[in-house]
Amino acid sequence: MRAILGLEDGTWFEGRSFTGPGEADGEVIFNTGMSGYQEILTDPSYCRQLVCMTYPHIGNYGVNPEDVESGRVQAAGFIVKECCRQPSNFRSVSPLPEYLQENGILGLEGIDTRALTRHIRLQGAMRGVISTEEQDPARVVARAREIPSMQGLNLVDQVTCEVPYLWTENGPEPVRLEQGTSPWSGPGYKVVVYDFGAKWYILKLLKQQGLQVLVLPAGYRAKEVEKLGPDAVFLTNGPGDPAAMPDIIHQISLLIEDYPVGGICLGHQLLGLAMGGNSFKLKFGHHGLNHPVKHLDSGRIEISSQNHGFCVDVSNVDTLKQTYVNLNDNTLEGFVHKDKPIMAVQFHPEAGPGPHDSRRFFNSFYGMIQKSRDG
């Protein structure tokens, strides 16, 4: 089925839908991972984005229920050079086209993904529309120009959980936080996790540290958190422009006065802004599994999994110490507070998918809580 991808700058590509008729719109970005497409599709940080995979053959190992990062597909659309319809893997339960169809997501194949990637690298990430229904490229382009820009867009409300839940060995378990009752049970430090679009693998690794993990919707107030009596607070990844979330930033500024706080990706950006830093949009973002970052104290190089279109600059914040930088463009990839128990990284130490070079972040977070609470 013929499909048109139109970009806001007037560029367009002709391909074919491998999921049937439909339309999709969002910011067009590219991901350099050779695998991990199921985790990418279900990562809430890809909300309102049309994801182009640079690796040419996608879908060869199918999909399975164990590798999802949330309860549904989060990407607005999926762009590949060639989609494999007959996967071969012992863990596969269905092919990729069927999975996307079940989730109502449009898949586009048959375009020159190298040309699209190069165009985005040169011109920057931009708004786009995929359509099988509109066959006039000029009209598809015109519609792309009407989409809201990612800059200034708060998308957290679209991906955060609706009700609080505990993360258990069997996954999320909803809880009712009634006055006078405690959601905590069992041993382990109590950690409140703000869900800005949390990847489930982050929650799994926090749980593996022996922590009790209570996930809250993004709108929870700091004074409500105080009533829960946690030992620490964790801020997750998520989509959108961090500068468009002033109320969340204010709540974080209150939380850091009373609790050890850790953050990943959007959580890292929001923490930086809460402490006086500035954010800016990257030209084409960091999306892939092979980004080198340098740990400044040791000089150690780690290969990281990344997914973000914005960065934070805290060079003007004297109370923060920069811990990691990106070796591709020297942007900030991590910081700690010089006096308070606060630590954050821009990349994804949980990987899922990706290398495990940075998994020690979760051990460090546990150690930070332990030092803060037990001395």
N, C-alpha and C positions, 0 to 999 in steps of 0.2 A: 504494500500500500504506500503510495507516494506521500512523502512528508517534507515539509519545508522548515528549516531553521533560519529565522531571521534575527539579525542583531541590530541594536539601536544605531550603529554607525552606518547602516545601509548594506553591510555584507550579508550574504545569505548562502545557504548550502542546501542542496537537494539530496535527500536520502529516502529511506523507507521505514515505516513503523513495523516493529516486530511484536507489537502488543495489540494491534487493531486500531480502530479509529480513535481520534481524540485530540486534545490540545493541552499544552503545558507552558507555563511561563515562569520566569525567575532570572536570577543572575547566573550567567554562564561561566563556569570555572572548570579547571582541569585537575585531575588527580593522576600522579605518576606511579601509583602502585600497580604491580604486576598481578596481584591477587587481592583478596579481601574485599571484593565488591559487595558481598552481603553485609558486612559490617559498615561499609561506607554508606550503603543505601539506607540503613536503619539508624545511622548516627544522627541525632536531632540537630547537630550543628549544621547539617546540610539543608535545613528547612528553607524553602523558597529559592533553592538553587538547582540549576540544570547541570548535572555532573558529567563531564566528558572524561572518559578513561583513555590515557595515552597508550596503554598496552593494547595491541590490536585485536586480540582474541579473548573475549570475556564470556563466562558462563560455562566453561568446560567442566567444572566440578560441581555444578548445580547449586542448590541451596539446602539448608537444614535448619531445624529449630534451635540448635545449640549455639549458633554463631551470631544471633541477632543482638543488637545493642539497645533495642527498645522494643515496644510492643507493636510497631508498624513500620512500614517504609516511610522515611522522612523526606528524602530528596524529592523535588518537584518533577524531575524528569531524568532520564538516563540516556547517554549518548555513547555509542561504541562504534568501532570500525566494523566488527563482525560479531554477532551473537551466536553462541553455540546452543543449539536446540536439543542436542542429545548428550547430556553430561555423562561422565564416567567417573564415579567416586563412590566408595562404599558408604559414605555418610550422607549422600544426596537423597533427598526425598521428593524433589521436583525440579524441573528445569527452570532457568531464570525467566524466560518469557511468561510462563504460567504464573510464577510468583509475582511478577509485576502486574499482570492482569488482575490477579486476585486482590491486589492492593490499589488498583485503579491508577497505576503509574504508567505514563507513556514512555516507550522505549524507541530510540531512533538508531538505525544502523545504516551502513553503506555510504557515509560521508567520509571525507578525508580528515580524520581526526588529527593528523599531524599538521595539516594546514590550519585547522581551527585552533589548535594549541599554540602554534607559532603566532597566529593573529592575536590571541589573548595576551601572549607574552609581550608582544610589541605594543599593542594598543591598550591593554589592561582588561580586567574582567568587566563585563558589560551585560546589560539587560537583553533578554532574548525570548523568543516565542517559538515553540515547535507546534506545527499544525498539519493534520491530514485533511482538514475541512476547508481551509483557505489555501487555494492553489496559486494565488497571485503573490509573488515574493514581496512586492512593494507594500502590499497591505499587511503582510506579516511583520515586516520591518516597522511600519507605522504603529502597529499594536505594541511592539517591543518598546517603543519610545514612551508609551503611556504607563508602563509599569513603574511603581515606586522604586526609587534608588535604594540600594542596601544601606547607603550612608544616611544616618538619621532614623533608621528603622529598628524598632524594638520588637523582636519576635519571640521573646521568652514566654509570653503568655500563651503562645500557640503550641508550645512543646512541654511546658512544665506539667507535673502531675496534678490531677484534680483533687486528690485527697492524700493525706500523709500515709506512709507505709514503712514498715520495717523490712530491711533486706535480710532474707533468711537463706538457708542452704537450698531452699526450693524456689527462690526468687522473691518477688514482692509480696508482702502480706499486709493488706490495708489495716489501719488501726484508727480508733476513735479517740481523740485527745480530749476527753471530758475532764472538766475541772475536778480536782481531787483524786484523779487516777494517774498512774504512771505507765507509760508505754514500755519502760525498760524492764528487762528480765534477764537473769543470768549474769555471768561474770563479764569483765571487759570494760574498758573505758567507753563512755557514752558519747557518741558523735552525731551531731545534727548535720545533715547534708542538705544544702539548698539546691533544689533541682532547677537549674536553668536550661536543662536539656541533657540530663545526665546519660552518659554511656553506662550500660549495666556492668561492663567489665571493671570500671572504676569502683563500683559498689562491691563487686566480688572480691577485689583485691583489698579493699578496706576491711571487709569481713574476714578475709584470710589472715589479717593481722591480729585477729582476736577482738576486734572492736564491735560494739553494738552500733548498728547503723540505722538511724531514723531519718527517712527522706521527707522533706517538707516542700510544699509548693513555694514558688519564688516570691509570693506576696507576703510571706510570714514576717511579722514585725519582730524587732529585736526584743521588745518587752515580753512577747509571747514565747520566744525562745528561752528567756530567763526562767519562766515558770516550769519549763521542762527539765531544768537542771543538768544540762549536758557538760561533759568535760572538755569538749572542743567543737569547732564548727568547720565544715568543709564546703567549699564553693566549686560547683562543677562547671564543665564545658557548656556551651550553648551557642545559639545563632544570634546574628544581628550586630548592631553598632553599640558598643558598651556605653558610649557617651549619651545614648538615647534612653538610659535607664537611671535617671537621677534619684528616684526614690529608693531603688535597690542599693545604689551607692551610699546613700545616707544611712540605710539600715546597717550596711557593712561597717561604716565608720563608727557606729555605736557598738557593734559586736567585737571589734578588735580591741576595745578597751577592757573587755572582761574575759575573753576566751582565746586559747590558742586557735589560730585560723590557718587553714591550708587551701590552696586553690590550683586549679588546672584550667588552661585555655581561657575561656571567657571569665572564669573565676579569678584567674591571674590578672586579667585586664581590669576587672571591677575593683579588685584589691588595690591595684596601682592607682586607679582614679580616686578611690576613697582616701588614699594617703597623700594626694596632691599631685599625682602625675598627669600626663596628657596622653590622649589616644589619637591614632591616625589610621587611615585606610591604606592598606598595601595595594600596589598596582595590580597584581594578579594573585595575591595570596600565597600561602604555603599549604599545599594539599598533597600529601604523599607519605611514603614510608621510609624515605632514605635521606632525610635532612640532617646534615652534620651540625652538632652544637658543641660548644667548648665550655667545659667547666673551668671557670676562671681561677679558682684557688689551686687546683691540681694540674691544670693544663690538659686534663684528660678529654679526649674527643669521644662523643657518643653519637651513634646514629639513631635518629628519632623519628617517630610517627607524628605528623602534624596536620592540622586542619583549622586554619583561621584566615580571615581576610582583613583583620584589624590587628594593630600592635599598640602597646603602651610604652611610653617613654617616662622613666622615673629619674633621669639624670639630674633633675633639679630638686629631688627629694633627699635631703641630707641624712634622714633616718634610715634609709634603705641601702642595702648593699647588693649590687648586681652579682649574680652567681653564674649565669649562662648567657652566651651570645650565639646567634646564628652565624655560621661561617660562610653562608652564601651571601648575606647582605648586612651582617653585623647588627641586626635588630635584636632587641632584648628578648631573652628566652627564660629568664628566671631571676628571682630576687628573694632576699630574706630581710627581716627587720633587724637592725643592729642591737636592739634592746628587748623587743617583745617577741613572743613565740608566734611568728608569722613567717610562712614560707609559701612560695608559689612558683609554678613553671608554666611557660606558654605552650610547650609541646605536650605530647600525650605519653607519659611514662608507662601507662597501662598497655600501650600499643593496641592490640586488638583491632586491626591487625598491625603487624610491624615487629621490629627488633625489640629485644628485652634489655637493652643496654642500660636503661634508666629506671628499672623497676625498684632500685634502692630508694627512690623517692618515698615510697609507702613505708619503708622501714624508718626513714628519717622523720616522717610525719608522726609515726607512733612514738619514736624516741622523744620528739618535741613535746607531745602530750605528757608522756611519762615524766619528763624533767620538770614540766610546769606544775603537774599535780602532785608528784611525790618528792620533788626536789632532787 
